[in-house]
Amino acid sequence: MVVGIDSIEIDSIEKSVKSKRFVERVYGPNEQAELQGVPDSARAQRCAALFAAKEAFSKALGTGVRGFSLSQVEVLHENSGKPYLFLSGNAKEIAEETGYSFSVSITHTKSVATAIVIGYK
């Protein structure tokens, strides 16, 4: 089993998520589509939570963000609202090489978003 955890101050990402270039670089196409339905008042909070999950995934791998881009690690949601990781490109290949399956959990307050990713065989 491997574990990665990350927290981010929501204020620290609030300005960045207003930039289309930043959003396209960090968030995958499925996430971008999902974010279009998020009210502006909740956008920074949602983006921070997704970002924390991507960082937690990279920590669970033990490599940091090397060999793949953050946009290749998407955090999507089942109909129940439960988050899951959707990997593509190099991120998917690297994850498959480890032999782990990954689960993610996300929480936030008004000021901080935190995510934990657990890899298991």
SVG drawing of the C-alpha trace seen along z (x, -y; Angstrom):
<svg xmlns="http://www.w3.org/2000/svg" viewBox="-26 -36 36 43">
<polyline fill="none" stroke="black" stroke-width="0.4" points="0.0,0.0 1.1,-3.5 -0.4,-6.8 -0.2,-10.4 -1.8,-13.4 -1.8,-17.1 -3.5,-20.3 -3.7,-23.6 -4.9,-27.0 -7.9,-27.9 -6.8,-31.6 -3.5,-30.5 -5.1,-29.2 -8.1,-31.6 -6.3,-34.0 -4.7,-31.2 -8.0,-29.4 -9.3,-32.6 -6.6,-32.0 -7.7,-29.9 -4.1,-28.9 -3.6,-27.6 -6.9,-25.7 -6.0,-24.0 -2.5,-23.1 -3.6,-21.6 -7.1,-20.2 -8.1,-17.6 -10.9,-17.9 -13.4,-16.1 -12.6,-18.2 -12.8,-21.4 -16.3,-20.3 -17.4,-19.6 -16.0,-23.0 -18.1,-24.9 -21.1,-23.9 -19.6,-25.1 -20.8,-28.6 -18.0,-31.2 -18.4,-31.4 -17.4,-27.7 -14.9,-27.5 -11.7,-28.2 -12.7,-25.7 -13.4,-22.9 -10.2,-23.7 -8.1,-23.6 -9.7,-20.2 -8.9,-18.8 -5.3,-20.2 -4.7,-18.7 -5.9,-15.3 -3.5,-15.5 -0.6,-16.3 -1.6,-13.5 -1.6,-11.1 2.0,-12.2 3.1,-11.7 1.5,-8.2 3.5,-7.3 6.6,-8.5 7.8,-10.4 6.2,-13.8 4.9,-15.2 7.6,-13.7 7.0,-12.1 3.3,-13.2 1.3,-16.3 -1.3,-17.2 -4.0,-17.3 -3.5,-13.5 -4.7,-13.0 -8.4,-13.8 -10.6,-13.7 -14.1,-12.8 -17.2,-11.9 -19.6,-8.9 -23.3,-9.7 -23.2,-9.4 -20.6,-12.1 -17.8,-9.8 -14.5,-11.0 -12.3,-8.7 -9.1,-9.1 -9.3,-8.9 -5.7,-8.6 -4.6,-9.1 -1.3,-9.2 1.9,-8.9 0.1,-9.1 -1.9,-6.0 1.2,-4.1 3.2,-5.0 0.4,-4.0 -0.1,-0.7 3.6,0.1 3.3,-0.1 0.5,2.5 -1.5,0.4 -5.2,-0.6 -5.8,-4.1 -8.6,-5.5 -9.1,-9.2 -10.9,-11.1 -11.3,-14.9 -12.4,-17.3 -12.3,-21.1 -13.2,-23.9 -13.7,-27.5 -10.0,-28.0 -8.2,-24.7 -8.7,-21.7 -7.2,-18.4 -7.0,-15.1 -5.6,-11.7 -4.8,-9.0 -4.3,-5.4 -2.7,-2.9 -3.4,0.8 -2.8,4.1"/>
</svg>
